[in-house]
Amino acid sequence: MRIGLLGGSFNPPHAAHRTISLFAMKRLQLDRVWWLVSPGNPLKTANGPHDLAERAAAARAMAQDPRIDVSCLEAVIGTRYTVDTITYLRRHCGGLRFVWIMGADNLAQFHQWESWQRIASEVPIAVIDRPPQSFRALAAPAALALERYRIAERDAARLADSPPPAWTFLTGLKLNLSSTVLRNPDGSWKK
């Protein structure tokens, strides 16, 4: 089984999360996408996220597809770091093939993630175009370091079967919606 992993705060979850998941399933020929609702993003400190259970419930309501599963795995295993999550999943779900899904905005800062090189060496990565961050993302330190492992977009369907490091950049989906713009300055969700 081929599983896409979409991690994030989901603070709040929104239609772009769902659209990105469906787009990735189609382009990467994935069977499912797991939304990994994080207890908190280590790179974000201002206005901490809403209650985890509240975010997970809102994510389930937003998913609206039986192929999208919502999980609070990071809270269960006691981490906020993707590297720990990937290590756990590879150890406990050996028969599954995972692909980490991230937006171009995350690729731009991927070099700041805890053990980002290890993440790239353990799971293939699909980067979804997120204008206007895409040009900056493709020139970012992690993208440049991983350039020789990039799979052409036309071959994206083979990403889940590719030994890491492997990544692709998927274009054609032009969404600029983000959780940041859906939050009020005090961190509450806009209605």
RODO-2510 file (C-alpha; in nm, 4 decimals, decimal comma):
residues 191
     n   res          X          Y          Z
     1     m     0,0000     0,0000     0,0000
     2     r     0,1220     0,3493    -0,0922
     3     i     0,0579     0,6118     0,1750
     4     g     0,1059     0,9873     0,1538
     5     l     0,1923     1,1595     0,4814
     6     l     0,0779     1,5199     0,5226
     7     g     0,1979     1,6598     0,8517
     8     g     0,1090     1,9920     1,0027
     9     s    -0,0588     2,1887     1,2744
    10     f    -0,3934     2,1957     1,0917
    11     n    -0,4600     2,5142     1,2859
    12     p    -0,7166     2,5325     1,1293
    13     p    -0,7577     2,2606     0,8672
    14     h    -0,8873     2,4011     0,5374
    15     a    -0,9962     2,3078     0,1870
    16     a    -0,6406     2,3298     0,0502
    17     h    -0,5331     2,0419     0,2795
    18     r    -0,8031     1,8274     0,1202
    19     t    -0,7291     1,9468    -0,2327
    20     i    -0,3541     1,8852    -0,1917
    21     s    -0,4264     1,5350    -0,0615
    22     l    -0,6522     1,4427    -0,3526
    23     f    -0,4038     1,5946    -0,6000
    24     a    -0,1171     1,3955    -0,4469
    25     m    -0,3206     1,0722    -0,4509
    26     k    -0,3868     1,1143    -0,8207
    27     r    -0,0420     1,2330    -0,9338
    28     l     0,1578     0,9942    -0,7119
    29     q    -0,0878     0,7028    -0,7439
    30     l    -0,1284     0,6783    -0,3669
    31     d    -0,3859     0,4576    -0,1983
    32     r    -0,4362     0,6851     0,1013
    33     v    -0,3157     1,0039     0,2664
    34     w    -0,2671     1,0273     0,6409
    35     w    -0,3021     1,3709     0,7949
    36     l    -0,0616     1,3833     1,0898
    37     v    -0,1964     1,6540     1,3192
    38     s     0,1030     1,7772     1,5164
    39     p     0,0922     1,8690     1,8855
    40     g     0,2916     2,1775     1,7827
    41     n     0,5333     2,2977     1,5188
    42     p     0,8858     2,3409     1,6616
    43     l     0,9494     2,6268     1,4159
    44     k     0,6417     2,8253     1,5236
    45     t     0,6056     2,9767     1,8671
    46     a     0,3605     3,2673     1,8364
    47     n    -0,0014     3,1997     1,9303
    48     g     0,0256     2,8267     1,9941
    49     p    -0,2177     2,5957     1,8217
    50     h    -0,5698     2,5233     1,9330
    51     d    -0,6363     2,2124     2,1392
    52     l    -0,5149     1,8979     1,9593
    53     a    -0,8497     1,7182     1,9893
    54     e    -1,0289     2,0221     1,8466
    55     r    -0,7891     2,0424     1,5507
    56     a    -0,8185     1,6676     1,4853
    57     a    -1,2005     1,6835     1,4913
    58     a    -1,1977     1,9809     1,2531
    59     a    -0,9552     1,7930     1,0255
    60     r    -1,1846     1,4879     1,0172
    61     a    -1,4757     1,7125     0,9234
    62     m    -1,2684     1,8791     0,6501
    63     a    -1,1236     1,5565     0,5015
    64     q    -1,4552     1,4359     0,3545
    65     d    -1,2931     1,1399     0,1794
    66     p    -1,2624     0,7806     0,3043
    67     r    -0,9051     0,7657     0,1690
    68     i    -0,7911     1,0460     0,4017
    69     d    -0,7179     0,9350     0,7575
    70     v    -0,6580     1,1811     1,0421
    71     s    -0,4105     1,0862     1,3134
    72     c    -0,2574     1,2425     1,6245
    73     l     0,0310     0,9943     1,6106
    74     e     0,2955     1,2467     1,7159
    75     a     0,1141     1,3109     2,0434
    76     v     0,0866     0,9357     2,1013
    77     i     0,4579     0,8716     2,0444
    78     g     0,5583     1,1927     2,2248
    79     t     0,7265     1,4007     1,9553
    80     r     0,6887     1,7151     1,7495
    81     y     0,9617     1,6220     1,5013
    82     t     0,8977     1,4692     1,1609
    83     v     1,2183     1,2656     1,1793
    84     d     1,0853     1,0807     1,4858
    85     t     0,7495     1,0222     1,3172
    86     i     0,9107     0,8802     1,0031
    87     t     1,1403     0,6559     1,2090
    88     y     0,8435     0,5266     1,4098
    89     l     0,6305     0,4591     1,0999
    90     r     0,9105     0,2805     0,9154
    91     r     0,9745     0,0625     1,2203
    92     h     0,6084    -0,0244     1,2868
    93     c     0,4605    -0,0267     0,9358
    94     g     0,7251    -0,2070     0,7352
    95     g     0,4922    -0,3288     0,4606
    96     l     0,3780     0,0197     0,3619
    97     r     0,5466     0,2591     0,1188
    98     f     0,5376     0,6174     0,2436
    99     v     0,5752     0,9515     0,0665
   100     w     0,6122     1,2712     0,2692
   101     i     0,3975     1,5489     0,1192
   102     m     0,4886     1,9130     0,1761
   103     g     0,4115     2,2482     0,0201
   104     a     0,6812     2,4553    -0,1473
   105     d     0,6713     2,6888     0,1535
   106     n     0,7970     2,3982     0,3673
   107     l     1,0692     2,3093     0,1193
   108     a     1,1955     2,6678     0,1536
   109     q     1,2610     2,6072     0,5239
   110     f     1,3228     2,2317     0,5155
   111     h     1,6916     2,2864     0,5953
   112     q     1,5781     2,4189     0,9369
   113     w     1,3893     2,1009     1,0267
   114     e     1,5376     1,8667     1,2848
   115     s     1,7533     1,6098     1,0983
   116     w     1,6177     1,7068     0,7580
   117     q     1,8871     1,5078     0,5781
   118     r     1,7786     1,1943     0,7632
   119     i     1,4147     1,2544     0,6699
   120     a     1,5168     1,2812     0,3040
   121     s     1,7214     0,9626     0,3332
   122     e     1,4320     0,7639     0,4827
   123     v     1,1255     0,8624     0,2805
   124     p     1,0581     0,9979    -0,0703
   125     i     0,9229     1,3541    -0,0704
   126     a     0,6592     1,5175    -0,2891
   127     v     0,6634     1,8963    -0,2936
   128     i     0,3445     2,0711    -0,4035
   129     d     0,3751     2,4039    -0,5843
   130     r     0,2579     2,6937    -0,3613
   131     p     0,2941     3,0248    -0,5387
   132     p     0,4573     3,2643    -0,4726
   133     q     0,6997     3,0589    -0,2568
   134     s     0,7974     2,8127    -0,5309
   135     f     1,0925     3,0007    -0,6813
   136     r     1,2403     3,0664    -0,3381
   137     a     1,1804     2,7031    -0,2383
   138     l     1,3621     2,5591    -0,5398
   139     a     1,6623     2,7806    -0,4595
   140     a     1,6615     2,6919    -0,0875
   141     p     1,9519     2,5000     0,0718
   142     a     1,7658     2,1663     0,1001
   143     a     1,6399     2,1766    -0,2591
   144     l     1,9898     2,2508    -0,3862
   145     a     2,1437     1,9763    -0,1695
   146     l     1,8879     1,7237    -0,2952
   147     e     1,8779     1,8384    -0,6591
   148     r     2,0522     1,5276    -0,7963
   149     y     1,7797     1,3079    -0,6390
   150     r     1,4929     1,4961    -0,8016
   151     i     1,2576     1,2861    -1,0136
   152     a     1,0989     1,4549    -1,3137
   153     e     0,7377     1,5487    -1,2595
   154     r     0,6309     1,3302    -1,5514
   155     d     0,7660     1,0318    -1,3512
   156     a     0,5971     1,1282    -1,0232
   157     a     0,3858     0,8112    -1,0177
   158     r     0,7008     0,6076    -0,9455
   159     l     0,8041     0,8197    -0,6434
   160     a     0,6539     0,5842    -0,3827
   161     d     0,8595     0,2982    -0,5302
   162     s     1,1829     0,4990    -0,5449
   163     p     1,4492     0,4396    -0,2826
   164     p     1,5179     0,7568    -0,0848
   165     p     1,6542     1,0075    -0,1202
   166     a     1,4062     1,0871    -0,3962
   167     w     1,1745     1,3815    -0,4466
   168     t     0,9592     1,5491    -0,7041
   169     f     0,8027     1,8908    -0,7473
   170     l     0,4379     1,8821    -0,8545
   171     t     0,2907     2,1768    -1,0421
   172     g    -0,0561     2,2438    -1,1738
   173     l    -0,2299     2,3080    -0,8436
   174     k    -0,2369     2,6808    -0,7743
   175     l    -0,3630     2,7205    -0,4182
   176     n    -0,2372     2,9948    -0,1919
   177     l    -0,4695     2,9271     0,1022
   178     s    -0,2942     2,8747     0,4340
   179     s    -0,3864     2,8243     0,7975
   180     t    -0,1971     3,1443     0,8815
   181     v    -0,4411     3,3612     0,6856
   182     l    -0,7356     3,1775     0,8466
   183     r    -0,6285     3,2763     1,1993
   184     n    -0,6957     3,6014     1,3813
   185     p    -0,3973     3,7858     1,5363
   186     d    -0,4826     3,6269     1,8740
   187     g    -0,4616     3,2762     1,7216
   188     s    -0,8356     3,2103     1,7129
   189     w    -0,9863     3,0767     1,3925
   190     k    -1,1723     3,3173     1,1655
   191     k    -1,5347     3,2320     1,1085
***
